[in-house]
């Protein structure tokens, strides 16, 4: 009787390991349709992996937002002037 739950747990852990290994590609829509469907189905059933996926979504959104921000114009102008001066000295 104790063999069946152990098998289910091992299979569940295998599914989690596979899903977590594919999460990054899943987040960026880089999986084929079949693999994406498998990960999506696993996330619907597994709270732990779903929570990890949610963290990944939040981090991805935060990084995408940060990449859209521009440096203040004054800082940009100073940086460009420094780069031009360095190029003139070494160029």
C-alpha positions in Angstrom: 0.0 0.0 0.0 2.8 2.5 0.7 4.3 2.1 -2.8 1.5 3.9 -4.6 1.7 7.2 -2.7 5.5 7.1 -3.0 5.1 6.6 -6.8 2.6 9.5 -7.0 4.9 11.8 -5.0 7.9 10.9 -7.2 5.8 11.5 -10.3 4.5 14.8 -8.9 8.0 15.9 -8.1 9.2 15.0 -11.6 6.3 17.0 -13.0 7.2 19.9 -10.8 10.9 19.7 -11.8 10.0 19.6 -15.4 7.5 22.5 -15.1 9.9 24.6 -13.2 12.7 23.9 -15.7 10.4 25.2 -18.4 9.0 28.2 -16.6 11.4 30.8 -18.0 10.7 29.8 -21.5 6.9 29.6 -20.7 7.0 33.1 -19.3 8.5 34.4 -22.6 6.2 32.3 -24.9 9.2 30.3 -26.2 7.7 26.8 -25.8 6.0 24.9 -28.6 2.2 24.7 -28.2 2.3 21.2 -26.8 4.9 21.9 -24.1 3.2 25.2 -23.2 -0.1 23.3 -22.7 1.6 20.7 -20.5 3.1 23.5 -18.3 -0.2 25.4 -18.2 -2.0 22.2 -17.1 0.5 21.6 -14.4 0.3 25.1 -13.1 -3.5 24.8 -12.9 -3.1 21.8 -10.5 0.0 22.7 -8.5 -0.1 25.6 -6.1 3.7 25.7 -5.5 4.6 25.9 -9.2 1.8 28.3 -9.8 3.1 30.5 -7.1 6.6 30.4 -8.6 5.1 31.2 -12.0 3.4 34.2 -10.4 6.7 35.4 -9.0 8.3 35.0 -12.4 5.4 37.1 -14.0 5.9 39.8 -11.4 9.7 40.0 -11.9 9.3 40.0 -15.7 6.8 42.8 -15.5 9.0 44.8 -13.2 12.1 44.3 -15.4 10.1 45.3 -18.5 8.9 48.4 -16.8 12.4 49.3 -15.6 13.8 49.0 -19.1 11.2 51.5 -20.4 12.4 54.2 -18.0 14.7 56.8 -19.4 17.5 58.6 -17.5 16.8 62.3 -16.8 17.9 64.5 -19.7 20.5 66.2 -17.6 22.1 62.9 -16.7 22.0 61.8 -20.3 23.6 65.0 -21.5 26.4 64.7 -18.9 27.0 61.1 -19.8 27.1 61.8 -23.6 29.5 64.7 -23.0 31.8 62.4 -20.9 31.8 59.8 -23.6 32.6 62.3 -26.3 35.4 63.8 -24.3 36.8 60.3 -23.7 36.6 59.5 -27.4 38.4 62.8 -28.3 41.2 62.0 -25.9 41.7 58.4 -27.1 40.5 58.7 -30.6 
